[in-house]
């Protein structure tokens, strides 16, 4: 089994007999897995590009697996800059996944595992096994389940129809229906299915040992095929709320609940767990902004707005737009009014920042459209910092023939989440200050010019 790691936009050698790369057969298997993944696009080129003698990773991170091999892709802000230590980048990625997906992985366990020479998948499997083992040893959550059985003595209530049809001539048998306090619940069936599934992919001896112990501790729980797992029947309440993060991790491993997760049904093909960095960065920023602005009267809306750009033109009437729907990354609302728009971009800005500074022209057009449609004067394009650079507002642009301002800013991801949250709060605190207040004219995004 060949396991290799590479950063975004990095290369992996391909060729039979190459000790530091994949064979041609393994490369073809990885490319086939990329084509089958939702993130891969029609030809899988959004994940991997084939250059015959090498594969080039794209802007997707995680683990791509195929028969006999796997490739770990780690994030990298600047493709031209020096690569950071893999353990450092892996630990940062786990922190971003923890926040963006609400996995509750924070703590010394995640940090210590990330320092070891293990892939992202190895670390997540170990975290799941450790946490589940701790919870199982504390006691399995049980619920009253309705059961039906034929007994010698009455238990619960009698099933009259079954008693006087099936057992009409068997007075020694009573058809009973009763409630039984059991651990064979939908939640634990999903936990057991996850344990059995991950046992195929755990590489560490200690992780495999823990998964084996879990399989025995969950012996009273029914085995259910992954295709038939009772996801919709799981009930999480105060009695079992500490299992929430384990349930979310199971969904991550077994379902496609986050837009970029995927696994192959054939266990021999391996498990694939990929995340588009643009989406992950956006979700991470949105969660931290929501935390940092809590209690200040500012609502943080991710992937909201949904206003349209164009509609049928009628002379002297406001346009009722119904074409080309917009979906800004992050809206900041106060008292029902959009006071700021943040669009995240996972790429590096030019150093030093001069002129356009590496900002894409299409991104500028998009932000100008948002300013008009959402009647918003304060907009921000937010980029990650290069490692070692502080969070900062790089430049403020004004929009032609208006007072709208477009701020170009960078956020440092190398620190802890508390520091990053404070930096984000500081960057957006200036939203709507110093700009004119344009009166709202009904629903946002339905402004038009009358002729």
N, C-alpha and C positions, 0 to 999 in steps of 0.2 A: 504494500500500500504506500503510495507516494503522496506526501503532504508538503505543500510549499506555501510560502507567504509572499505577498507583493503589495505595494502601495498602489493607490489610484494612479492610473496612467503609466504604471510600471510594466516592465517586460519580463516574460518568463521564457527561457530557451526551450525549443522543441527539437527533438532529434533522437533517434535510437542510439543508445550508448552514452547519452549525455547524463552524467551523474548529478548535475545541478539543474535539471529541467524535467520535462515530461517527454515520454515517447510520443511518436506520431499518433498511435492508437489512443493513448490517454488524452492527448490534446483534442482529438476528434470527439471523444466521449464527453469532455468538458464543454466543447462547443455545442454538442447536441443538447446537453443539459441547459446551457444558456438559451438556446432557441426555444426550449420548452417552458422557460420561466416567464411569468408575466412582465418582468422588468426588461426582458431581453429584446423586445421589439420583434419584427417579423423574421429577422435573421439572427437574433441573439447578439447583434453587434453593440447594443447598448450596455452589455456586460463584458464581452470579450471580442477582440478583433483578431483575426487570424492573418499572420504575415508569413506563413509557411515555416520559417525558421524560428519564429517566436510568436507568443501571444501577448497582446497588450490589454491590460485591464482598463475599464472605463470608469465612469463616475457612480459606481455601485459598490457597496462594501458588504462584508460578511463572509460567508463560506459557500462556495460552489463545489458540489460533489458529483462524482460520477463513479462508475465501476472501477475500483482499484486505485483511485486517486481523488484528491481534493485540493482546492486552491482557496486560500484565505486572502481576501482583499481588504487592506486597511486604508483608512482615510488619509488624505494628504492635501493640505490647502493649496500649496504651490508646487506644481509639477516640476518646475525648474529649480526649486530650492533643495537644500540638503534634507535627506530623509531623517526623521527622528527615530529614536530607539523603538523597536516594535512593541516592547512591553509597555512603554509610556503611551504610545498611540492606542494600543488595545485597551488600556485602562481608561483612557479618555472616551473611547467609543462605548465602552460598557456604561460609563457614566451618562452619556447622551441617551443611550437606549433606556437606561433606568428612568430618566426624567421624561423622555418623550412618550414612552409606552406605559409609564406608571407601574414598573415591575417591582419597585421597592427592594432594589438590590443593594442599597447603600449600606455601608458598614465595613468593618475590617476584613470580612471574608472575601468580598469582591476585590478589594484592593490587593490583598495578599495573593490571591489566585492570579490576578492580572500581571503580577510581577514574575510569574513562572513562565517557562517556555512552553506554553500551551496555546492552541488556537482559540478563537472566539467561541467556537462551538464546544470545545472541551470545557472552557470556563463556565459557560451557561449550563451545560449538563451537570457539572459538579455543583454549581450553586443550587440548582433544582434539587439534586439528590441530597445535599446537606440540609437544606431547609425542610424538605419533605420528611426526612428521617427525624429531624427534631420534632416536628409536629406529630408524627405517628407515635413517637415514644411518649409524648404527652397524653396521648389517647385519641382514638378515632372518633370523629363526630358521628353521632348516631341520630337516626330519625325513626318515628313510628311509620311503618309501612304496612299497608293492608295485605293480608295473606288469606288464602283459602286452602283448607286441608280437611281430610277425613280422619277424625279422631275417635278414640274410645269414650272420651268424656267431653262434654260441651265446653267450648272455649269461645268467648266473645258471643256472637249471635249465630243462630242457625240459618243456613241457606235452605230455606223451605223448599224451593223448587227442586234443587238437587237431591234433597233428602227424600222427598216423596216420589221421585222418578228413578234415580240411579240406585238409591238405598231403600227402596220400598220394602224389600224382603231381607234387609240386613239391619236388624235393630242394634247390632253391636257396633255399627259405624254411624257417626254423626257428622254431617256436612257442616263445617264451621267456617265462619268468616270473622277474623280478629285482626287487631293491630299488634305488630311486633316491633320492639325497639331493636334496630339492626344497623350495622355499618355498611351494608350493601346498598349505598345510596348513589344517585347519579354522579355526585361530586367525586366520590372515591372510585367509581368505575372509570372516570376520566383520568384520575391520578394513576391508577394501575395500568391503564392503556399507555399512558405516557412513559411509565417506568419500563414496560416491556418494549416499547418502541425505541427508547434511548439506549437500552442495553445493547443494541446492534452497533451503536456508533461511539460508545465510550471507549477511549483508548487507554486512559489511566487505570492501572490495576486497582488503586484505592477507590476510584469512582465505580468501577465494575463491581467491587465488593459491596459497596453501599447499595447499589441498585439490586443486587442479589438479595441482600438483607431486606430491602423494601418489598421485594416480590414475595418473600415468605411472610412478612408482617401483614401483607394485604391478601393473604391466602383466602380469607373468607369473603372477599369481594369478587363478584362475577367478572370473568373475562368477556369483554365486548369488542367486536371488530371496530377499527377506527371509523369506518364508514357509517356505523350505527350508534356512535356515542351520543348519549342524551344531553347535548349541550344546553338545549332550551329548558330542560327540567331541573337544572341546577339552581338551588335556592341558597343565596348567601345572605345571612342576617347576623345579628349580634352574637349568636351562639357559635358561628364559624367564620367570622369576618377575617380572622387572621390567616385564613386559607385563600384570601382574595389574590394575593400576589402569585401563589402557586397555580391557581386557576388561570391567571393571565399568562404565566409562563407555559402552561400546557396548551393554551390556545396558540401561542407563538410557535411552539414546536409542531402541533398537529393540524392547525388550520391556517387559512390565508387572511386572518382578520386585519392585519396591518398590510397596506397595499403592496408591500414588497416581500412578503414571506411566502414560502412555497416548499413543498416536499414531494418527492416522487412516491407513488403508491408501491412500487416495487422496492422492497427493502434492499435488494442487491444493488440498486442504483445509488444508494446513499441519501442523506438528508441535505437539502439546500436551504440556506437561511440568508437572504440578501435584503439590503436596504438601500434605496436610492438616497444618496447623501443630500441632495437638494431638499427632499421631503423630510428627512430626518432632522436636518438643521432647522428647517422651518418649524417643525413640531416642537423641537427642543426650545427654541426661542419663545414660542407662544406659551408654553407651560411656565417658563421662568418669568415671563412678563406678567402672566396671570397671578403668579405668586407674589411678585414684588409690588404689584399695584393693588393688591387685595385691600379692601377697606378704604380706598381713596375715591370711590365713586366712578372709576374708569372701568369699563367693560372691555375685555380683550376677546375678540372674535376671530377665530382662525378659519380660513377658507369660507368666509361668509360674504355678505353683500349681495351677490348674485344678481346685480342689476345688469340691464342690457344696454348696449351701445347705440343701436340703430333701430329705427322703426319707419313706418310709412309717413312721408312728409305731407302735411296738409297746411295750406296757407293760413296764417293767423291763428293756428292752434298749437298747443303743446304736443310734442311728439310722445306717443305711447310706444316706447321701445320694446321690441320682442325678438331681436336678433343679436347675435354675438354677445353671449352672456359673459360677465366678468366675475372673477373670483380672486380678489386680493388675498395675499398670504395672511396678513394680520390687520384687522381694523381696531382702532381705539375709539370707543364710544363713550360720551359723557352726556347725560340727560337726553339720551336718544339721538344725539347728533354725532356724526363722525368727526372727530377732532384730530385724528392722525391715521396714517396708513403706512405700514411697514412691509416692505417686500424683501425677502431674504435671498441671497445669492451665494451659493457655495463655490466661490472662486477667489483668487487673489487679486488685489489691486496693485497697481504699479508702485514701485518704490524707487525714488521718491514720487509722490503724487504730483503730477503736472498735467495740465491740459485736461483731457478726458480721463486720464488716470486709469485706463483699462475698463471704464464703465461702458457697457454695451449700448449701442444706439437704440436697439429695439427696446431695451429696458427703460430708457428715457421716454420713448413714445408711450409705453405702457403706463408709466407713472403720470404722464400728462393727461392721459385718458381718465385715470382714476381721479385726478384732481377735479376734472370737469364733471364726471358722472356722479361722484359722491360729495360734491360741493365742499371739498376739503382743501385747506390752505397749507397743511403741514404734511410732508411726505418724506419717507426715508428709504434709501437703499442700504441694506445692512449686509456686510461681508464679514467673514472670519478674519482675524488677525493672523499674520505669520507668527510662528512660534517665537516667543520672547518679546513681542510687541504689545503695548498696552491698548486697552479699549479707548477709542477716541473718535470724535467727529472730525473727518478729514477736510471737508469743504462744504459750503452751503451755496447752492445754485438758486438763482431766481428764475422763474418761468416768464417767457416773453409776453409782454402786454398784460401782465397781471402781478399780483403780490404773492402768489404761491411760491413756497420755497421747497426745494428738494435737497435734503441733507444726505451726504454720503458718509457713512460711519462704519466702523469696524468694532467687533467684539472679540475679546480674548477668551479662548476656550480652555486655556491651559490651567487656570485656577480652579478652585472648588466652585460648586454651584451657587453658594451664598455670595461669593465675590462677583460671579457672572451676573447674578440677579441684580445686585446693587449697580453694576455697570449699566445694565439694560435700563434700569429705572432712571438713572441719571441721564441716559441718552434720550429717553422719550419724555422726560419731565417738561422739556421746553415745547412740547407739542401745543400748537394753537396760540402760543404767546407771541405777541408782536405782530400778528396778522389781523387783517380786517375781519369782521364777522359778516358774512353774507347771509341774508335772510333765507331761511328754508322755504321752498315753494312746494310743499307737499312731500310726496315720497322722494327720498334721495335718488338721484340719478335720472330724474325726469325733467331736467331743465332743457329749455330749447330757446332758440332765438326767433322772435316774431318778425315777420316782414310786412 
